[in-house]
Amino acid sequence: MFDRESLLKPLEGNPEWDVIIIGGGATGLGVALDSVTRGYKTLLLEQSDFAKGTSSRSTKLVHGGVRYLAQGNIDLVQEALYERGLMLKNASHLVKNQSFIIPTYKWWDAIVYTVGLKVYDFLAGKLSFGKSTRISKNETSRRLSTIKTDHLKGGVVYHDGQFDDARLAINIAQTAIEQGASLLNHFKVTRLQKDTDGKVSGVTAIDQDSHRKYNFNAKVVINATGVFTDEILQMDIAGAKNTVRPSQGIHLVLDGSFLPGNDAIMIPRTVDGRVLFLVPWHHRVVVGTTDTLLDSHSLEPKPLEEEIDFILETANAYLNKKVSRADVLSIFAGLRPLAAPKDPSEKTKEISRSHKIIVSSSDLITITGGKWTTYRRMAQDTINKVIALGKLPREKCQTKHLSIHGADGSAEDDDHLYVYGTDQIAIEQLIKAAPELGEKLHPRLEFLKAEVVWAVKNEMALTVEDVLARRVRILFLDAKASQDVAPQVAEILAQYLDKDEAWKQSQIEEFTQLADQYII
């Protein structure tokens, strides 16, 4: 069902699509799922891999956004807290309740944060993840054994969600396919087609795997390409004004010993007024993020030296276990597609994170902005807009209580295979049938050969990078180890995808070069 041949089959005979979505990140995948579950014939095309861009490079939080509360953006926070509650229910194998501690070094801060977080709790209503509370200095240092205790007054505990972003993206894609949508990664849209009235009526696209060219017709085309939004808008109108300004956020990944225990740390005010998180993730610690406006964007953004220094300095100001560059297992950069500021003096942290739907004169629909937590709501709003324009028959949104592929009620990580949810049993059966698949890919990592086989057979992985970056998250957890295992992964992929030695070698080389950027 999830192999390339089965996915390409519905394209034969040039069918009429109701909806074509360009872009396979969180937003595009959400739109595809919303569209197909309302009964529309749906096609999604992604130029690289699902969640290749921003959607695999988040801080791994499902949250209302405490900092948006501080900015007074109550509506955005309330919407995100509601969606956070739905994500916990609908993708229970990947989203879990995470406690955060804000260490306080001034009595006044403890009062301010407690009051603010009580408002956060109130806005979450019935979907609350737990009450926020003040804790003593002793309890703070007991729960955060690596926190600096000089002048520490205590802490404030609150609850938010934590998840694996790229894994959820893959599972949303699988859910949409199971519902009857066609979703294809490594499929690049090169042109928008228009009818005699100048209205967008379809797309031209190239299968990057076979290099075959396709023309697709549709009632509506939706641009959900994140930081690449303007490139699609320029296919529509040459020289169109930019609507998106990319902002870069980087994250460092450290060994779990820098934050033992189950609590995350939230530092609400860094020297430049931003928020910094230290979050436990897959038994490591993700530290981030930064917020740097960029003038250009790419599929592989590069961390800037000053961003690395900023995170290290800020972490070291709060931790008694010193973090050095040598401790960084992986470093990744992501781009946020912020709405381009009208005023050049606008700071990134003040540019709105709420989403916008733009309708071009050609009837191209563009969805921009937003955040992972609100992906489902953004999709609902987008399809509702298409219906309001009279492009599709009116059907009700079905995603509010729709279980995502793999959901099994538990994100307990005693065994790293928990991220597969209900698919874990099938992976264990693979190992039973071929015991060598139970071998580890790398002696210092938990991941198994069976996971690579599963990724290529059932999760639409076509390259070494697809596997090691977004199916089995080794690139993000230990970049050097990912280079060590690349040849094994290429070998398994070549076998299942029927590729030759030259393909295998080029895959290893490409991935090794890519992984260099994740190593300091």
C-alpha positions as CSV (number, residue, x, y, z in Angstrom):
1,M,0.0,0.0,0.0
2,F,2.8,2.4,0.8
3,D,5.3,1.3,-1.9
4,R,6.0,3.6,-4.8
5,E,4.3,1.4,-7.4
6,S,1.0,1.4,-5.5
7,L,1.3,5.1,-4.9
8,L,1.9,5.9,-8.6
9,K,-1.0,3.7,-9.8
10,P,-3.8,6.2,-9.2
11,L,-2.0,8.7,-11.5
12,E,-2.5,6.4,-14.5
13,G,-5.1,7.5,-17.1
14,N,-4.7,11.2,-16.1
15,P,-7.6,11.4,-13.5
16,E,-9.3,14.7,-12.5
17,W,-8.4,15.7,-9.0
18,D,-10.5,17.8,-6.7
19,V,-7.6,19.1,-4.7
20,I,-3.8,19.2,-5.4
21,I,-1.6,20.2,-2.6
22,I,2.0,21.4,-3.2
23,G,4.2,20.7,-0.1
24,G,4.5,17.8,2.3
25,G,5.3,19.4,5.6
26,A,3.0,19.6,8.6
27,T,0.6,22.0,6.9
28,G,0.4,20.3,3.5
29,L,-0.1,16.9,5.1
30,G,-2.8,18.3,7.4
31,V,-4.6,19.7,4.4
32,A,-4.4,16.4,2.5
33,L,-5.9,14.5,5.4
34,D,-8.6,17.1,5.9
35,S,-9.5,17.1,2.2
36,V,-9.6,13.3,1.7
37,T,-11.6,12.7,4.8
38,R,-14.3,15.1,3.5
39,G,-14.5,12.9,0.4
40,Y,-12.5,15.0,-2.1
41,K,-10.1,13.3,-4.6
42,T,-6.8,14.5,-3.2
43,L,-3.2,14.5,-4.5
44,L,-0.2,15.9,-2.6
45,L,3.2,16.4,-4.2
46,E,6.4,17.1,-2.2
47,Q,9.6,18.0,-4.0
48,S,11.9,16.3,-1.4
49,D,10.7,14.1,1.5
50,F,7.8,14.6,3.8
51,A,8.7,17.1,6.6
52,K,12.2,17.6,5.0
53,G,12.1,21.3,5.8
54,T,10.9,23.1,8.9
55,S,8.5,20.3,10.0
56,S,11.4,17.9,11.1
57,R,13.4,20.6,12.7
58,S,11.2,21.9,15.5
59,T,11.9,22.2,19.2
60,K,9.8,19.0,19.5
61,L,7.1,20.8,21.5
62,V,3.3,20.6,21.1
63,H,2.4,23.8,22.9
64,G,0.2,26.8,23.3
65,G,3.2,29.1,23.3
66,V,3.9,30.6,26.7
67,R,5.8,33.4,25.0
68,Y,2.7,34.3,22.8
69,L,0.8,34.7,26.1
70,A,3.4,37.2,27.3
71,Q,2.8,39.1,24.0
72,G,-0.9,39.2,24.7
73,N,-1.8,36.9,21.8
74,I,-4.6,35.2,23.7
75,D,-6.5,33.9,20.6
76,L,-3.4,32.1,19.2
77,V,-2.6,30.5,22.6
78,Q,-6.2,29.4,23.2
79,E,-6.4,27.8,19.7
80,A,-3.0,26.1,20.1
81,L,-3.9,24.7,23.6
82,Y,-7.1,23.3,22.2
83,E,-5.2,21.6,19.3
84,R,-2.5,20.4,21.7
85,G,-5.2,18.5,23.5
86,L,-6.5,16.9,20.3
87,M,-3.0,15.9,19.2
88,L,-2.5,14.1,22.5
89,K,-5.7,12.1,21.9
90,N,-5.3,11.5,18.2
91,A,-1.5,10.7,18.1
92,S,-1.2,9.2,21.5
93,H,1.9,7.1,20.5
94,L,4.0,10.2,19.7
95,V,2.6,13.1,21.8
96,K,3.1,13.0,25.5
97,N,2.6,15.2,28.5
98,Q,5.9,16.9,29.4
99,S,6.6,18.8,32.7
100,F,8.6,22.0,32.4
101,I,10.4,23.8,35.2
102,I,11.2,27.5,35.0
103,P,14.0,28.1,37.5
104,T,13.5,31.4,39.3
105,Y,16.4,33.5,40.7
106,K,14.2,36.4,41.9
107,W,11.2,36.2,44.2
108,W,9.3,38.6,41.9
109,D,9.8,36.2,38.9
110,A,8.2,33.3,40.7
111,I,5.0,35.4,41.3
112,V,4.9,36.7,37.7
113,Y,5.4,33.3,36.1
114,T,2.9,31.5,38.5
115,V,0.2,34.1,37.6
116,G,1.0,33.9,33.9
117,L,0.9,30.1,33.9
118,K,-2.4,30.0,35.8
119,V,-3.8,31.9,32.9
120,Y,-2.3,29.3,30.5
121,D,-3.9,26.5,32.6
122,F,-7.3,28.4,32.5
123,L,-7.1,28.8,28.7
124,A,-6.5,25.1,28.2
125,G,-9.8,24.3,30.0
126,K,-10.9,20.7,29.9
127,L,-7.9,19.8,27.7
128,S,-5.4,20.9,30.3
129,F,-2.2,18.8,30.7
130,G,-1.9,19.5,34.4
131,K,-1.9,22.4,36.9
132,S,1.1,24.7,37.2
133,T,2.6,25.0,40.7
134,R,5.4,26.8,42.5
135,I,8.1,24.5,43.9
136,S,10.8,25.2,46.5
137,K,14.5,25.7,45.9
138,N,15.2,22.1,47.3
139,E,12.6,20.5,45.0
140,T,13.9,22.5,42.0
141,S,17.5,21.3,42.5
142,R,16.4,17.8,43.2
143,R,14.3,17.6,40.0
144,L,16.9,19.5,38.0
145,S,20.2,18.0,39.3
146,T,22.3,20.0,36.7
147,I,20.8,23.4,37.5
148,K,22.9,26.2,39.1
149,T,21.8,26.7,42.6
150,D,23.6,30.1,43.4
151,H,20.8,32.6,44.2
152,L,18.1,30.0,43.1
153,K,14.8,30.9,44.8
154,G,12.8,28.0,43.5
155,G,10.9,27.1,40.4
156,V,7.5,27.1,38.6
157,V,6.3,23.8,37.1
158,Y,3.9,23.8,34.1
159,H,2.8,21.1,31.6
160,D,3.0,21.1,27.8
161,G,3.3,18.5,25.0
162,Q,6.4,16.9,23.6
163,F,6.6,14.8,20.4
164,D,8.6,13.5,17.5
165,D,7.8,15.9,14.6
166,A,9.0,13.9,11.5
167,R,7.6,10.7,12.8
168,L,4.2,12.3,13.2
169,A,4.4,13.8,9.7
170,I,5.0,10.3,8.2
171,N,2.1,8.9,10.2
172,I,-0.2,11.7,9.0
173,A,0.9,10.9,5.4
174,Q,0.1,7.2,6.0
175,T,-3.3,8.1,7.5
176,A,-4.2,10.2,4.4
177,I,-3.2,7.4,2.1
178,E,-5.2,4.9,4.1
179,Q,-8.2,7.3,3.7
180,G,-7.7,7.2,-0.1
181,A,-5.5,10.2,-0.9
182,S,-2.4,10.0,-3.2
183,L,0.7,11.4,-1.6
184,L,4.1,11.4,-3.3
185,N,7.4,12.5,-2.0
186,H,10.3,13.3,-4.3
187,F,7.8,14.7,-6.8
188,K,8.6,18.3,-7.8
189,V,6.1,20.8,-9.2
190,T,7.7,22.8,-12.0
191,R,4.8,24.7,-13.4
192,L,1.2,25.8,-12.6
193,Q,-1.3,25.2,-15.4
194,K,-4.0,27.7,-16.2
195,D,-7.2,27.7,-18.2
196,T,-8.2,30.3,-20.8
197,D,-9.5,32.7,-18.0
198,G,-6.1,32.6,-16.3
199,K,-7.3,30.5,-13.4
200,V,-5.0,27.8,-12.0
201,S,-6.3,24.4,-13.3
202,G,-3.5,22.0,-12.4
203,V,0.2,21.5,-12.2
204,T,3.1,20.0,-14.1
205,A,5.4,17.8,-11.9
206,I,8.4,15.6,-12.2
207,D,8.9,12.3,-10.4
208,Q,12.5,12.8,-9.1
209,D,13.0,9.0,-8.8
210,S,12.0,8.0,-12.4
211,H,12.5,11.5,-14.0
212,R,9.1,11.1,-15.6
213,K,7.0,14.2,-16.3
214,Y,3.3,14.4,-15.4
215,N,0.4,16.9,-16.0
216,F,-2.3,16.9,-13.4
217,N,-5.7,18.7,-13.5
218,A,-7.6,19.9,-10.4
219,K,-10.5,22.0,-9.3
220,V,-8.2,23.7,-6.8
221,V,-4.5,23.9,-6.2
222,I,-3.2,24.7,-2.7
223,N,0.3,26.1,-2.0
224,A,1.5,24.8,1.4
225,T,5.2,25.1,0.8
226,G,6.3,27.0,3.9
227,V,9.5,28.9,3.3
228,F,9.2,28.1,-0.5
229,T,5.7,29.8,-0.7
230,D,7.1,32.7,-2.8
231,E,8.6,30.4,-5.4
232,I,5.1,28.9,-6.1
233,L,3.6,32.4,-6.1
234,Q,6.1,33.5,-8.7
235,M,5.1,30.6,-10.9
236,D,1.6,32.1,-10.7
237,I,2.7,35.8,-11.3
238,A,6.2,36.4,-12.4
239,G,8.0,38.9,-10.1
240,A,5.3,38.6,-7.4
241,K,6.2,40.4,-4.1
242,N,7.6,38.2,-1.4
243,T,5.1,37.2,1.3
244,V,7.4,35.2,3.5
245,R,10.5,36.2,5.5
246,P,12.4,33.1,6.7
247,S,13.6,33.1,10.3
248,Q,16.1,30.5,11.3
249,G,16.1,28.6,14.6
250,I,18.9,26.2,15.6
251,H,19.0,23.4,18.1
252,L,21.9,21.6,19.7
253,V,21.5,17.9,20.8
254,L,23.4,16.8,23.9
255,D,23.8,13.6,25.8
256,G,21.0,12.9,28.4
257,S,23.4,13.4,31.3
258,F,23.0,17.2,30.9
259,L,19.4,16.9,32.0
260,P,18.8,13.7,33.9
261,G,15.3,13.1,35.2
262,N,12.0,13.7,33.4
263,D,11.6,17.5,33.5
264,A,12.4,20.0,30.8
265,I,13.8,23.4,31.5
266,M,12.3,26.6,30.2
267,I,14.3,29.8,30.4
268,P,11.8,32.6,29.8
269,R,14.1,35.5,29.2
270,T,17.5,35.1,27.6
271,V,19.8,38.1,27.3
272,D,18.1,39.1,24.0
273,G,14.6,38.6,25.3
274,R,13.9,35.2,23.7
275,V,12.9,31.8,25.3
276,L,15.3,28.9,25.5
277,F,14.2,25.3,26.1
278,L,16.2,22.2,27.3
279,V,13.9,19.3,26.5
280,P,14.5,15.6,27.0
281,W,14.0,13.8,23.7
282,H,14.8,10.1,22.9
283,H,17.0,10.0,26.0
284,R,19.0,13.0,24.7
285,V,18.5,16.7,25.3
286,V,17.4,19.2,22.6
287,V,18.5,22.8,23.4
288,G,17.1,25.7,21.5
289,T,16.1,27.8,19.8
290,T,17.4,31.0,18.1
291,D,15.5,33.4,16.0
292,T,17.5,35.0,13.2
293,L,16.0,36.7,10.2
294,L,17.4,35.5,7.0
295,D,17.3,37.0,3.5
296,S,17.4,33.7,1.7
297,H,16.3,30.1,2.4
298,S,17.3,26.6,1.4
299,L,16.3,23.0,2.0
300,E,19.4,22.6,4.2
301,P,19.8,25.8,6.3
302,K,23.2,26.1,8.0
303,P,23.6,27.1,11.7
304,L,25.5,30.4,12.1
305,E,28.5,30.5,14.5
306,E,26.9,33.3,16.6
307,E,23.7,31.1,17.1
308,I,25.8,28.2,18.3
309,D,27.7,30.5,20.8
310,F,24.4,32.1,22.0
311,I,22.9,28.7,22.9
312,L,26.1,27.4,24.6
313,E,26.5,30.6,26.6
314,T,22.9,30.7,27.7
315,A,22.9,27.0,28.6
316,N,26.1,27.4,30.6
317,A,24.6,30.4,32.5
318,Y,22.0,28.0,34.0
319,L,23.8,24.6,34.1
320,N,26.4,23.5,36.6
321,K,27.6,20.8,34.1
322,K,29.5,22.8,31.5
323,V,28.5,22.3,27.9
324,S,31.3,22.7,25.3
325,R,31.2,22.3,21.5
326,A,32.7,18.8,21.9
327,D,29.5,17.7,23.8
328,V,27.2,18.5,20.8
329,L,26.0,15.2,19.2
330,S,24.1,17.0,16.5
331,I,23.1,20.5,15.4
332,F,20.2,21.2,13.2
333,A,18.7,24.4,11.8
334,G,15.1,25.0,10.7
335,L,13.4,27.9,9.0
336,R,10.1,29.4,10.1
337,P,8.0,30.8,7.3
338,L,7.0,34.1,9.0
339,A,4.8,36.6,7.2
340,A,7.1,39.2,5.6
341,P,7.0,42.3,7.9
342,K,5.4,45.4,6.4
343,D,7.8,47.4,8.5
344,P,11.6,46.6,8.1
345,S,12.1,47.3,11.8
346,E,9.9,44.5,13.0
347,K,11.6,41.9,15.1
348,T,11.1,38.2,14.4
349,K,9.7,37.4,17.8
350,E,7.0,40.1,17.2
351,I,6.0,38.8,13.7
352,S,2.7,36.9,14.1
353,R,2.8,33.1,14.2
354,S,-0.9,32.9,13.4
355,H,-1.6,31.5,9.9
356,K,-2.9,33.3,6.9
357,I,-4.8,32.1,3.8
358,I,-4.1,34.0,0.6
359,V,-6.4,33.7,-2.5
360,S,-4.6,34.9,-5.7
361,S,-6.5,36.4,-8.6
362,S,-5.8,33.1,-10.4
363,D,-7.6,31.2,-7.5
364,L,-4.4,29.7,-6.3
365,I,-4.8,29.1,-2.5
366,T,-1.8,29.7,-0.3
367,I,-1.6,28.9,3.4
368,T,1.3,30.4,5.3
369,G,2.5,30.9,8.9
370,G,1.2,28.9,11.8
371,K,3.0,26.3,13.9
372,W,3.1,22.5,14.2
373,T,0.6,22.4,17.0
374,T,-2.1,24.1,14.9
375,Y,-1.5,22.0,11.8
376,R,-5.0,20.4,11.9
377,R,-6.8,23.7,12.5
378,M,-4.8,25.4,9.6
379,A,-5.9,22.5,7.3
380,Q,-9.6,22.9,8.4
381,D,-9.5,26.6,7.8
382,T,-7.9,26.1,4.4
383,I,-10.5,23.6,3.1
384,N,-13.3,25.7,4.6
385,K,-12.0,28.6,2.6
386,V,-12.0,26.6,-0.6
387,I,-15.6,25.6,0.1
388,A,-16.6,29.2,0.8
389,L,-15.1,30.1,-2.6
390,G,-17.5,27.6,-4.2
391,K,-14.7,25.4,-5.5
392,L,-15.9,22.2,-3.8
393,P,-19.2,20.9,-2.5
394,R,-19.8,21.6,1.2
395,E,-18.7,18.8,3.5
396,K,-18.0,18.8,7.2
397,C,-14.4,18.6,8.7
398,Q,-13.8,15.0,10.0
399,T,-10.3,15.4,11.6
400,K,-11.1,16.6,15.1
401,H,-11.4,13.1,16.5
402,L,-9.6,11.1,13.8
403,S,-6.9,8.7,15.0
404,I,-3.5,9.1,13.3
405,H,-1.8,5.9,11.9
406,G,-0.1,4.1,14.8
407,A,-2.0,5.7,17.7
408,D,-2.3,3.2,20.5
409,G,-2.8,5.3,23.6
410,S,0.8,5.2,24.8
411,A,4.0,7.3,24.3
412,E,5.8,5.4,27.1
413,D,9.4,5.0,26.0
414,D,10.7,2.0,27.9
415,D,11.6,0.6,24.4
416,H,12.6,3.0,21.6
417,L,10.2,1.2,19.2
418,Y,7.3,2.9,21.0
419,V,7.3,5.6,18.3
420,Y,5.8,3.1,15.9
421,G,2.7,2.7,18.0
422,T,0.6,-0.2,16.6
423,D,3.2,-0.9,13.9
424,Q,5.7,-2.0,16.6
425,I,4.2,-5.5,16.5
426,A,4.8,-5.7,12.7
427,I,8.5,-4.7,13.2
428,E,8.9,-7.3,15.9
429,Q,7.4,-9.9,13.5
430,L,10.0,-8.8,10.8
431,I,12.8,-9.7,13.4
432,K,11.1,-13.0,14.2
433,A,11.1,-14.0,10.5
434,A,14.7,-12.7,10.0
435,P,16.6,-12.5,13.3
436,E,19.6,-10.6,11.7
437,L,17.2,-7.6,11.4
438,G,17.2,-7.5,15.2
439,E,20.9,-6.4,15.1
440,K,21.7,-2.8,16.1
441,L,22.8,-0.4,13.3
442,H,25.5,1.1,15.6
443,P,27.0,-0.3,18.8
444,R,26.3,2.9,20.8
445,L,22.8,3.5,19.5
446,E,19.5,1.7,20.1
447,F,18.2,1.5,16.5
448,L,17.8,-1.7,14.6
449,K,18.2,-2.9,11.0
450,A,14.5,-3.9,11.0
451,E,13.6,-0.2,11.2
452,V,15.4,0.5,7.9
453,V,13.5,-2.3,6.2
454,W,10.2,-1.0,7.7
455,A,11.0,2.6,6.5
456,V,11.6,1.5,2.9
457,K,8.7,-1.0,2.8
458,N,6.0,0.9,4.7
459,E,7.1,4.5,5.2
460,M,7.9,5.7,1.7
461,A,11.6,6.3,2.4
462,L,13.6,6.5,-0.9
463,T,17.0,7.7,0.2
464,V,19.5,7.2,2.9
465,E,18.7,10.7,4.2
466,D,14.9,9.9,4.3
467,V,15.7,7.0,6.6
468,L,18.4,8.5,8.9
469,A,16.9,12.0,9.2
470,R,13.2,11.4,9.3
471,R,12.3,7.7,9.9
472,V,15.0,6.6,12.3
473,R,16.2,9.9,13.7
474,I,19.9,9.1,14.0
475,L,21.1,12.2,12.0
476,F,19.4,14.5,14.6
477,L,20.5,12.4,17.6
478,D,24.1,11.6,16.7
479,A,25.4,13.0,13.4
480,K,28.8,11.2,13.5
481,A,27.1,7.8,14.1
482,S,24.7,8.5,11.2
483,Q,27.7,8.7,8.9
484,D,29.0,5.4,10.2
485,V,25.7,3.6,9.5
486,A,25.0,5.2,6.1
487,P,26.6,2.3,4.1
488,Q,24.5,-0.3,5.8
489,V,21.3,1.7,5.2
490,A,22.3,2.2,1.5
491,E,22.8,-1.5,1.2
492,I,19.3,-2.3,2.6
493,L,17.7,0.4,0.4
494,A,19.4,-0.8,-2.7
495,Q,18.2,-4.3,-2.1
496,Y,14.5,-3.3,-1.6
497,L,14.4,-0.5,-4.2
498,D,16.4,-2.6,-6.8
499,K,19.2,0.0,-7.2
500,D,22.7,-0.6,-8.5
501,E,26.1,-0.1,-7.0
502,A,26.6,3.4,-8.5
503,W,23.3,4.5,-6.8
504,K,24.4,3.1,-3.5
505,Q,27.8,4.9,-3.6
506,S,26.2,8.3,-4.6
507,Q,23.7,7.9,-1.7
508,I,26.5,7.3,0.8
509,E,28.5,10.3,-0.5
510,E,25.5,12.6,-0.6
511,F,24.5,11.7,2.9
512,T,28.0,11.9,4.4
513,Q,28.3,15.5,3.0
514,L,24.9,16.4,4.4
515,A,25.7,15.0,7.8
516,D,28.9,17.1,8.0
517,Q,26.7,20.1,8.5
518,Y,25.2,18.5,11.6
519,I,28.6,18.1,13.2
520,I,30.2,21.1,15.0
